[in-house]
């Protein structure tokens, strides 16, 4: 009798654990970090900055087990305010003053999030989740200009399908790397300083 009760409690415990591990559609929030050393490269120039989300589709991809169910991963919230804030702080560390972009502002830096694409592949013993990010910079200063796309691919292996914390970390790491590459690009800084 006691053995039967132990088995029932064990079964209930396993059921509860498995229910807690189920996947569901996720909406990720972009919150990048940009770590640049302090510098006076900007020479207190004021730069007009604008950020936009140019993605037509807010869905990044799907995670799950293709033999069972797949769940959508999306970024529905506009990431522009968070990116603007982080870019402004980073440009401040480089010695620039930042103002919101207005038509005719020079120098200016317009940033567009072009692509965020997530792939999750089930392999023999694990899952490989990959994120492809493309962020474009349009720098203008008089007759000088630079249009460049910064591309970052990040991936991670997990024992099971990637969960919200995994995909959030992956997306933010990729977007952060693209923004950091952009703000460390000497050609872009040269245009802003002309």
C-alpha positions, 0 to 999 in steps of 0.5 A: 500500500505504501509503495503504491502511494509512493509511485502515485506521488512520483508520477504526479511529481513527474507530470508537474515537472514535465508540464513546467517544461512545456514550450509555448509561443514566445515574445522576446524583448530586445535589450542590447548592451554595447561595451565601448571604451571611453574616448574623445573621438567624437570631439563633442560633435552633435549627431542626429540619431534615428533607429527604426525596425525595418523588419516586415515580419515580427516572427523570428522563427520557431523552436520545439521538436519537429516531431511534436510541436513547434512554437513561434518566437517573435519580437512584437515590441518595437526595439527602436527605443531600447536601441536608441538609448544604448546607442546614445549612451555608447556615442556619449562614451565616444565623446559625441552629443546625441540628439534625435534625428531631424531632417537636415541634421548633420552629422546623422546616423540612421540605424535600421534593424533589417533582419532577425532570423532564428533557426532551431534544428534538432540533431542526434543528441542536442538542439542547435539554435542559430540567430542571424542578425542584420543591422544597417547604418546610414551615416551622413555628414555633408557630402560624406556618407556610409551605408553599411550592413553589419551581420552577426550570426550567433548559435548555441547548443542545448540539450532540449529545445531553446527556452525563453531565456536561451532565445532572449540571450541569443537575440540580445547577444547578436544585436549587441554584437552588430551594434558594437561592430557598427560603433567600432567601425572607423569608417563610420566614425570618420564620416561622423567626424568630417 
